Amino acid sequence: MVKIRLTRMGAVKKPFYRIVVADSRSPREGKYVENLGTYDPRTEPSTVVLNEDKALEWLRKGAQPTDAVRKLLKIKGVWQRYEEGKAGT
């Protein structure tokens, strides 16, 4: 299965995360299929940079987001667009 998840980057005690599409069997910092954006929890407010069209495309293809990524998608409004498209079909 393909998942949309976070992969940790940055230095010790200074993390930021990439939002990536990866095979569910690959390790957290392993290979990924596509980079969708970044998430920096250390800024105030937290910074989320996301390619919304690519994220929506992967959701439509059947990629499953993790709980943390689902929250970020809801913040950016992508999850609502996905649900509306799914209900309209």
N, C-alpha and C positions, 0 to 999 in steps of 0.2 A: 504494500500500500504506500502511496505517496502522502507525505505530511507537510504541512506548512508549520514551521517551528523556528525557535530562536537558536542561534549558535553564538557562543560567547567569544568576544574579542576583547582587546585592550590589555592593560597591564594588571599586575597584582593589586587588588583592592580598588581598581578603576575600570570596572567593566562597562562595555557597551555591547549591544547585540545586533547581529544581522538577522533579518527575517528572510528565511530561505525555504525553498521547496526541496525536500530530500526524501530519499527512500527511508521508510521507517526502520529498516534494519541497519542503516549506517550509523556510526557513532556521532555524538553531538557536534564535535569539531571536524567531522569527516567530510567526504565529498558531498556536494549538493548539486541539484539540477539547475536551479536558477536563484539568483539573488533578487529579492523583491524590495528590500529597503533596510532601514536601520532603526534601532530603538535605543535611546540613551536615557536611562532612569536617573542619572545623577544630576541632570539639569532641573531647574525649577521654573515652570512645570516641565515634566518629562517630554522629550522630543521624540516624535515618531515621524519618520520620513518613509513613505510607502508609495510604490507604483501601483495605484489603485486598479488600473485596467488589467495589469498582469495578475494581480491577486484575484480579481473577479474571474478572470479567464481560468485560472487554476482551480478555483472553487467549483466552477461549472464543469470542469473535467473530472471532478471527483476527489480532489485533494482534501484531506481532513486536517483542519487546524487544531493545534493543541489549545488547551484552556487559556494560556497566557496570550497566545496569538489571537484567539477569538475575541478576547477583551480589547486588544489593540484594534482589531478590525471593526468592532462596534464603535470605538472612539472615533475612528476615521469615517464611519458611515458606510463602509464597504459591506458589512454583514447585512445591513438593512436592504441594500440594493440587491444582494444575492437572494435574500428571502423573498423580496417582491418579485424578482424574476422567476423564482421557483414556484411561487403561488400563481403567477400568471400563466404558467404552462399547463 
